Amino acid sequence: MAEGPAQDERTESATPRRRAEAREKGQVAKSQDLTSAFMFLVGLVTIRFVSSSIMSGLMGIMKSTFSVIGSPSWAMDSGRSMLNNESGSFPIQYPAASIGAMLINTTMIMGKMLAPFASVMLISALIVNYVQVGFLISGQAMTPKFDRLDPIKGATRLISKRTLVMLAQSLFKIMIIGYVVYITARGEQDKIISLSDMPINSAIALVTRIIFKMGIRAAALIFILAAFDYAYQRWEYERSLRMTKQEIKDEMRQSEGDPLIKSRIRSIQREMARRRMMQEVPTADVVITNPTTLAVALRYDMEADAAPRVVAKGKRLIAERIKAIAQEHDIPIVEDKPLARLLYGLEIGQEIPVKLYRAVAEILSRILRK
C-alpha cells in the first residue's frame, strides 16, 4: 500500500474543498476536554443554585418513603408475608398497591428535582459543541468501520505517539488538580478539625462549602487546561489538512478541468464569436479606422435602435479582415483615429454613448450626402 506524502511536504494551506470534505467525514477541530470541563463547571454552578430544591426533594422522598413503610397496612401485610414465608407456605409478597404508589411518588419528585439540572447540562453541552464545530451532522462519522476491529492495528494505536502524549497530559492534569484540592483542603484545615464540635447542620453546611470550593477551583483549572488543549487540537487539525502543491494542482484540475482543455475551449469560443461578428459586418453602415491598427463597424437602424450600434471591431489582422469585407460589400470606410480608439472601447452590440453622437452623426451625414 502506497504511503501518502510526508508531513514536511505538506506546505500549503488546505483549500475550501478539502475543508468541506473533511467536515463531511466528521473531521473537525474539537476538544473533548473542553466539553467536559465546561459541563463540569456549569454543573457545579447549577448545583449551587438548585441545591436547596434538591435537598427539599430528597426530604420529600424520605418522608414519602417512611410514611408508606410506617403505615399500619404496610406493617401488617409485611409481617404476615414474613410469617407465611417462615412457615414455607409461599414466598414473600409485599403489598403491591403501597409499593406502586411509593415508586410513582418517588419518580415524580426525582423528575421535578433533576429536571432543571438536566436541562442546564443538556443546553451547556449543545452550546460548547456548537461553539467548537458549529452545526454538524455527519453520517460518515457514525458509519461503523470494521477495520478498527483489527487487533494488530488496535495494539498499534494503543502504543502510538499520540496515545503516549494523551497519557502524559492526563497524568499532568491529575497531578495539578490533586495539588489544587490539597492546598484548598489545607487552607480549611482548622475548620475541618472543628467539625466534631459543630452541630450537624453547621457541619454539613461547612463540608458542602469546602467541597464546592474545591470543585470550583478544580473546574476552573480544568477549563484553562482544556482551552490549551483546544488550541492544540486546532493546530493539529490545520496541520493534518495541509496539502502539497501537487495535490492543489490535482484538485484544481478535477474541479475546473485540465488547463489545456480549458484553453482549447476558450479558443474555439473566441473563433465562433469572431465568425458571428464577421457575419454582421455586411450589415454595417460605416467602418471607422485609425487607419491600420483598429477597425470598428457601426450600424444604425432608425426603427430599431436609439443610436448607432457597434456590430464588429478588431485589431491588426481582424481589422484588415473587417475592412476587406466592407470593401466587398461597398460599405464606406472612414479614417478617424480619435473616434476609432473611443469606439474600440465599446462592447459588441453596444450603442454609442451620447458624447459620440455628434462625431458619428457628422460621418453618417457625409456618407448620406454622397
Backbone torsions as a table, in degrees:
resi	resn	phi	psi	omega
1	MET	NA	127.0	-176.3
2	ALA	-72.2	139.1	179.1
3	GLU	-86.7	151.7	178.8
4	GLY	-74.8	176.0	179.8
5	PRO	-61.4	147.9	177.0
6	ALA	-66.5	155.6	-176.2
7	GLN	-63.5	-33.8	-179.1
8	ASP	-70.4	-15.0	176.1
9	GLU	-85.1	-14.9	-179.9
10	ARG	-87.6	88.3	-175.2
11	THR	-105.5	-8.8	-174.5
12	GLU	-103.3	143.8	176.9
13	SER	-65.7	151.4	-178.4
14	ALA	-67.0	142.5	177.9
15	THR	-79.4	161.2	176.9
16	PRO	-56.3	-35.7	179.7
17	ARG	-66.7	-41.4	178.5
18	ARG	-62.9	-40.2	179.1
19	ARG	-66.7	-40.9	179.6
20	ALA	-64.4	-41.8	178.9
21	GLU	-64.1	-41.2	178.6
22	ALA	-64.9	-38.3	179.9
23	ARG	-67.1	-38.4	177.0
24	GLU	-62.1	-31.4	178.6
25	LYS	-82.3	-2.3	-178.6
26	GLY	84.6	11.9	179.4
27	GLN	-89.0	101.5	-178.0
28	VAL	-135.6	163.0	177.6
29	ALA	-82.3	108.0	-176.7
30	LYS	-145.2	139.0	178.3
31	SER	-111.9	116.5	176.3
32	GLN	-66.6	-31.6	178.8
33	ASP	-63.5	-37.9	179.3
34	LEU	-65.6	-40.8	177.7
35	THR	-62.6	-47.4	-179.2
36	SER	-64.0	-43.0	-178.2
37	ALA	-65.0	-42.3	-179.3
38	PHE	-65.2	-43.1	179.7
39	MET	-67.6	-36.8	177.6
40	PHE	-63.6	-44.3	-179.8
41	LEU	-66.2	-45.8	179.1
42	VAL	-64.7	-38.4	179.7
43	GLY	-63.0	-41.4	178.7
44	LEU	-64.7	-45.4	179.3
45	VAL	-63.1	-40.0	179.6
46	THR	-64.8	-43.0	178.8
47	ILE	-61.9	-35.2	179.1
48	ARG	-61.5	-37.6	-177.3
49	PHE	-84.4	-29.1	-176.4
50	VAL	-105.5	9.6	-177.1
51	SER	-62.5	-36.3	-179.4
52	SER	-64.4	-42.6	178.9
53	SER	-68.6	-33.8	177.3
54	ILE	-64.8	-44.1	178.6
55	MET	-63.5	-40.4	177.3
56	SER	-62.3	-40.2	177.7
57	GLY	-63.9	-42.5	178.8
58	LEU	-64.1	-40.7	177.4
59	MET	-63.2	-39.0	178.0
60	GLY	-63.9	-39.6	178.4
61	ILE	-64.3	-43.7	-179.2
62	MET	-64.5	-43.6	179.6
63	LYS	-63.5	-43.9	-179.4
64	SER	-62.8	-44.5	-178.6
65	THR	-63.4	-48.3	-177.7
66	PHE	-68.8	-30.7	178.7
67	SER	-68.7	-35.5	177.7
68	VAL	-71.7	-45.2	-178.5
69	ILE	-65.4	-35.5	-177.5
70	GLY	-84.0	0.4	-179.2
71	SER	-71.2	150.0	-178.9
72	PRO	-59.6	-39.8	-177.8
73	SER	-65.2	-38.5	178.3
74	TRP	-64.6	-48.6	-178.0
75	ALA	-62.5	-40.3	-179.2
76	MET	-66.6	-47.5	-179.2
77	ASP	-66.0	-40.1	-179.5
78	SER	-66.4	-41.7	178.8
79	GLY	-64.4	-40.4	177.8
80	ARG	-63.9	-39.2	179.8
81	SER	-65.2	-40.6	-179.8
82	MET	-67.3	-38.9	-179.7
83	LEU	-65.5	-44.9	179.0
84	ASN	-64.7	-33.9	-179.5
85	ASN	-68.4	-36.2	179.4
86	GLU	-67.3	-31.0	178.6
87	SER	-79.3	-10.3	175.8
88	GLY	83.0	12.2	-177.4
89	SER	-73.1	-44.5	177.5
90	PHE	-159.9	163.2	-177.6
91	PRO	-68.3	169.8	178.6
92	ILE	-63.4	132.8	175.6
93	GLN	-130.0	102.5	179.2
94	TYR	-74.2	154.9	-179.0
95	PRO	-63.0	114.8	-174.1
96	ALA	-66.2	-38.7	-177.7
97	ALA	-63.1	-42.3	-179.9
98	SER	-67.6	-43.1	-180.0
99	ILE	-64.7	-43.7	-179.8
100	GLY	-62.2	-44.4	179.3
101	ALA	-63.2	-40.4	-179.4
102	MET	-65.5	-41.4	-179.8
103	LEU	-66.3	-42.2	179.8
104	ILE	-63.5	-45.0	-179.9
105	ASN	-63.9	-42.3	179.6
106	THR	-64.9	-41.5	179.1
107	THR	-62.9	-41.8	-179.9
108	MET	-65.2	-42.2	-180.0
109	ILE	-66.9	-42.5	178.6
110	MET	-62.9	-39.8	178.2
111	GLY	-62.4	-47.6	178.2
112	LYS	-62.9	-33.9	-176.3
113	MET	-74.3	-38.8	-174.5
114	LEU	-96.8	-11.2	-177.2
115	ALA	-58.8	-47.8	178.7
116	PRO	-61.4	-42.1	-179.3
117	PHE	-65.1	-44.1	-179.9
118	ALA	-65.0	-38.5	179.7
119	SER	-64.3	-44.7	179.6
120	VAL	-63.2	-41.7	-179.4
121	MET	-65.4	-40.5	178.8
122	LEU	-64.0	-45.7	-179.9
123	ILE	-64.3	-40.9	179.9
124	SER	-64.9	-37.5	177.7
125	ALA	-64.9	-42.7	178.8
126	LEU	-64.4	-39.7	-177.7
127	ILE	-65.9	-49.1	-175.1
128	VAL	-67.3	-33.8	176.9
129	ASN	-72.8	-36.3	178.1
130	TYR	-66.6	-39.2	178.9
131	VAL	-63.0	-36.5	-177.5
132	GLN	-76.9	-46.9	-171.6
133	VAL	-124.4	-3.6	-176.8
134	GLY	75.1	-164.5	179.4
135	PHE	-84.0	117.6	-175.4
136	LEU	-146.6	123.8	170.4
137	ILE	-125.7	111.0	-175.5
138	SER	-114.4	115.4	176.6
139	GLY	-70.7	-32.8	179.9
140	GLN	-65.7	-34.3	-179.8
141	ALA	-68.2	-27.5	-179.2
142	MET	-90.9	-6.3	179.8
143	THR	-71.7	129.0	179.8
144	PRO	-65.1	138.9	179.1
145	LYS	-113.7	106.2	-174.4
146	PHE	-73.1	-17.5	177.7
147	ASP	-67.6	-18.6	177.4
148	ARG	-73.8	-11.2	178.2
149	LEU	-81.3	-5.3	179.1
150	ASP	-66.6	117.8	-177.1
151	PRO	-64.2	-32.0	-179.6
152	ILE	-67.1	-47.7	177.9
153	LYS	-64.7	-34.9	178.1
154	GLY	-64.1	-41.7	177.6
155	ALA	-65.0	-36.6	178.4
156	THR	-63.7	-40.3	178.8
157	ARG	-67.1	-32.8	-178.6
158	LEU	-67.5	-30.0	-177.6
159	ILE	-110.9	22.8	-180.0
160	SER	-77.5	168.9	179.8
161	LYS	-64.0	-39.9	-179.9
162	ARG	-62.7	-40.7	179.8
163	THR	-64.3	-41.3	178.9
164	LEU	-64.5	-39.9	178.0
165	VAL	-63.8	-42.3	178.9
166	MET	-65.1	-37.2	177.0
167	LEU	-64.1	-43.0	178.5
168	ALA	-63.7	-39.9	178.0
169	GLN	-63.4	-42.3	-179.8
170	SER	-64.0	-43.7	178.5
171	LEU	-63.1	-39.7	178.9
172	PHE	-64.2	-41.8	179.3
173	LYS	-64.2	-41.8	179.9
174	ILE	-61.9	-42.8	-179.8
175	MET	-64.5	-44.8	-178.5
176	ILE	-65.4	-44.9	-179.0
177	ILE	-66.5	-40.7	177.2
178	GLY	-60.6	-39.1	179.3
179	TYR	-67.1	-39.7	178.4
180	VAL	-63.6	-43.7	178.4
181	VAL	-63.4	-39.0	-178.8
182	TYR	-64.5	-48.0	-177.7
183	ILE	-69.5	-29.3	175.8
184	THR	-67.7	-46.0	178.8
185	ALA	-64.9	-36.2	179.3
186	ARG	-66.2	-35.6	178.2
187	GLY	-68.4	-24.0	178.8
188	GLU	-102.3	19.7	-172.8
189	GLN	-60.5	-45.5	-178.1
190	ASP	-62.0	-40.6	179.7
191	LYS	-68.6	-36.6	179.0
192	ILE	-65.4	-38.3	179.5
193	ILE	-64.8	-33.8	-176.9
194	SER	-83.3	5.1	-178.8
195	LEU	-61.5	-34.2	-177.1
196	SER	-66.4	-22.4	-179.4
197	ASP	-94.2	-1.8	-176.7
198	MET	-92.8	153.8	169.7
199	PRO	-63.2	158.7	-173.9
200	ILE	-61.1	-39.6	-179.6
201	ASN	-65.5	-43.4	179.9
202	SER	-66.4	-38.7	-179.9
203	ALA	-64.5	-43.0	179.1
204	ILE	-63.8	-42.6	179.4
205	ALA	-62.8	-40.9	180.0
206	LEU	-66.3	-46.0	179.5
207	VAL	-61.4	-41.3	178.7
208	THR	-61.9	-43.5	-179.6
209	ARG	-64.5	-41.5	179.9
210	ILE	-65.9	-44.0	179.3
211	ILE	-62.7	-42.2	179.1
212	PHE	-63.6	-39.2	178.4
213	LYS	-63.1	-43.0	175.9
214	MET	-61.8	-44.8	-178.0
215	GLY	-63.3	-42.3	-180.0
216	ILE	-64.3	-43.7	179.7
217	ARG	-65.0	-43.6	179.2
218	ALA	-64.7	-41.8	-179.6
219	ALA	-64.6	-41.1	178.8
220	ALA	-63.2	-41.7	178.9
221	LEU	-66.4	-42.3	178.4
222	ILE	-61.5	-39.2	-179.9
223	PHE	-64.5	-40.1	178.3
224	ILE	-64.9	-45.1	178.2
225	LEU	-63.5	-36.8	178.9
226	ALA	-67.0	-32.9	176.6
227	ALA	-63.7	-40.2	175.5
228	PHE	-66.2	-37.6	178.4
229	ASP	-64.3	-38.6	178.1
230	TYR	-65.1	-40.4	177.0
231	ALA	-61.8	-39.9	177.6
232	TYR	-66.3	-40.1	178.6
233	GLN	-63.5	-38.9	177.1
234	ARG	-62.7	-44.4	-179.7
235	TRP	-63.8	-44.7	-179.7
236	GLU	-66.0	-36.6	179.0
237	TYR	-64.9	-46.7	178.5
238	GLU	-63.0	-37.1	179.2
239	ARG	-66.5	-38.8	-179.8
240	SER	-70.0	-24.9	-178.9
241	LEU	-87.5	-8.8	-177.9
242	ARG	-57.8	150.2	-174.8
243	MET	-125.5	157.5	172.5
244	THR	-84.0	163.9	178.7
245	LYS	-63.4	-34.9	179.2
246	GLN	-67.2	-37.9	178.0
247	GLU	-63.8	-38.1	178.0
248	ILE	-66.0	-41.6	177.8
249	LYS	-62.8	-43.4	179.2
250	ASP	-63.3	-39.7	179.4
251	GLU	-65.6	-42.1	177.9
252	MET	-63.2	-37.7	179.6
253	ARG	-66.8	-37.4	-179.9
254	GLN	-72.3	-39.5	-175.7
255	SER	-82.6	-34.1	-175.3
256	GLU	-111.6	-8.8	-178.7
257	GLY	95.1	163.6	179.6
258	ASP	-64.6	132.7	179.9
259	PRO	-57.4	-36.6	179.7
260	LEU	-66.1	-41.2	179.1
261	ILE	-67.2	-42.0	178.7
262	LYS	-62.1	-40.3	178.8
263	SER	-64.0	-40.2	178.4
264	ARG	-64.5	-41.8	178.3
265	ILE	-62.4	-43.7	178.5
266	ARG	-63.1	-38.1	178.6
267	SER	-63.5	-42.1	178.3
268	ILE	-65.0	-41.0	179.0
269	GLN	-63.1	-40.6	178.3
270	ARG	-64.8	-40.4	-179.6
271	GLU	-64.2	-41.4	178.5
272	MET	-65.6	-40.8	178.0
273	ALA	-64.7	-37.9	178.9
274	ARG	-65.3	-38.9	179.5
275	ARG	-66.2	-42.6	177.8
276	ARG	-63.1	-36.6	179.6
277	MET	-65.8	-43.0	-179.7
278	MET	-65.2	-29.7	178.0
279	GLN	-69.6	-19.5	179.0
280	GLU	-87.8	-14.9	-177.0
281	VAL	-59.8	-43.4	179.7
282	PRO	-60.3	-18.4	179.4
283	THR	-88.6	-1.7	-176.4
284	ALA	-74.4	157.1	176.5
285	ASP	-95.5	-26.9	-178.6
286	VAL	-159.3	150.7	174.1
287	VAL	-119.7	124.3	-178.1
288	ILE	-107.0	130.4	-176.2
289	THR	-126.5	177.3	-179.1
290	ASN	-120.5	7.7	2.3
291	PRO	-107.1	-7.9	-170.6
292	THR	-107.1	-28.0	-172.6
293	THR	-92.5	-42.9	-174.0
294	LEU	-116.2	152.4	173.8
295	ALA	-149.9	129.8	-179.4
296	VAL	-130.4	124.5	179.6
297	ALA	-98.6	129.8	-179.7
298	LEU	-115.0	144.7	175.4
299	ARG	-132.9	138.4	180.0
300	TYR	-130.5	112.3	176.2
301	ASP	-107.1	108.0	-174.6
302	MET	-59.5	-31.5	-176.6
303	GLU	-82.0	-33.5	-174.3
304	ALA	-101.9	-29.3	-173.1
305	ASP	-111.0	144.3	174.5
306	ALA	-82.3	-20.8	-179.7
307	ALA	-155.6	163.0	176.2
308	PRO	-55.2	145.9	-173.2
309	ARG	-123.7	142.5	177.4
310	VAL	-78.6	122.3	178.9
311	VAL	-109.0	-16.8	178.1
312	ALA	-162.0	149.7	175.7
313	LYS	-156.5	158.2	179.1
314	GLY	-176.3	165.7	177.1
315	LYS	-113.4	153.2	172.0
316	ARG	45.3	-109.7	-174.2
317	LEU	-62.0	-39.9	179.1
318	ILE	-66.5	-38.8	177.6
319	ALA	-62.0	-41.2	177.9
320	GLU	-64.0	-37.7	178.9
321	ARG	-65.7	-41.4	178.7
322	ILE	-61.6	-43.2	-179.7
323	LYS	-66.7	-36.4	179.3
324	ALA	-65.8	-42.2	178.5
325	ILE	-65.8	-39.5	178.6
326	ALA	-62.2	-40.3	178.3
327	GLN	-66.0	-37.7	179.6
328	GLU	-62.5	-31.9	-175.5
329	HIS	-107.3	17.3	176.0
330	ASP	56.2	40.3	176.0
331	ILE	-91.7	129.5	-178.3
332	PRO	-59.8	140.4	176.2
333	ILE	-116.8	120.4	-175.8
334	VAL	-116.6	131.9	178.3
335	GLU	-92.1	121.0	176.7
336	ASP	-155.5	95.6	-172.4
337	LYS	-60.1	-52.4	-179.2
338	PRO	-61.2	-43.3	-178.9
339	LEU	-67.2	-37.8	179.0
340	ALA	-62.6	-40.5	178.8
341	ARG	-65.1	-40.8	179.5
342	LEU	-67.7	-41.9	-179.6
343	LEU	-68.1	-31.8	-178.8
344	TYR	-66.0	-23.7	178.6
345	GLY	-76.0	-7.8	178.6
346	LEU	-85.3	160.8	179.1
347	GLU	-87.6	157.8	176.3
348	ILE	-62.5	130.1	-179.7
349	GLY	89.3	-4.5	-178.3
350	GLN	-85.4	140.2	175.2
351	GLU	-76.3	150.3	-178.8
352	ILE	-69.4	148.9	179.0
353	PRO	-73.4	167.3	-176.3
354	VAL	-61.1	-35.9	-176.4
355	LYS	-65.0	-16.7	179.8
356	LEU	-102.4	0.9	-178.4
357	TYR	-56.1	-49.3	-173.0
358	ARG	-64.2	-44.8	-177.8
359	ALA	-64.2	-42.9	-179.8
360	VAL	-70.6	-37.9	179.8
361	ALA	-62.5	-38.9	178.5
362	GLU	-62.8	-40.1	-179.7
363	ILE	-66.8	-46.3	-179.2
364	LEU	-64.1	-37.4	179.6
365	SER	-66.5	-36.1	177.5
366	ARG	-65.4	-40.3	-179.3
367	ILE	-65.6	-41.9	-178.2
368	LEU	-68.8	-27.2	179.7
369	ARG	-75.7	-18.4	-177.4
370	LYS	-75.3	NA	NA
